[in-house]
Amino acid sequence: MAYALGISGGIVRRRLDRLTGNRTMQVVAVMEPGRLRSRTTAARPLQLDPSRVKAMAHELAANRQV
């Protein structure tokens, strides 16, 4: 990234640290389903009340597609 931008690695690290530290940016891993030999992979972020986490986990577990 630094090379492509024509800046030092230190500058990139500081900027990334600042952006992730103030939650402007989040770094996430994205899997490549074809390389995992998986039929289908999907990711869906969930926002729910912490008191509903267990109930939602049970609902998801009851679905055979999950």
Contacts in CASP RR format, 6 or more apart in sequence:
PFRMAT RR
TARGET T0000
AUTHOR 0000-0000-0000
METHOD contacts of the structure
MODEL  1
MAYALGISGGIVRRRLDRLTGNRTMQVVAVMEPGRLRSRTTAARPLQLDP
SRVKAMAHELAANRQV
1 9 0 8 1.000
1 12 0 8 1.000
2 8 0 8 1.000
2 9 0 8 1.000
2 10 0 8 1.000
2 11 0 8 1.000
2 12 0 8 1.000
5 12 0 8 1.000
16 25 0 8 1.000
16 27 0 8 1.000
19 25 0 8 1.000
20 26 0 8 1.000
20 27 0 8 1.000
30 43 0 8 1.000
31 41 0 8 1.000
33 39 0 8 1.000
33 40 0 8 1.000
33 41 0 8 1.000
46 56 0 8 1.000
48 56 0 8 1.000
60 66 0 8 1.000
END
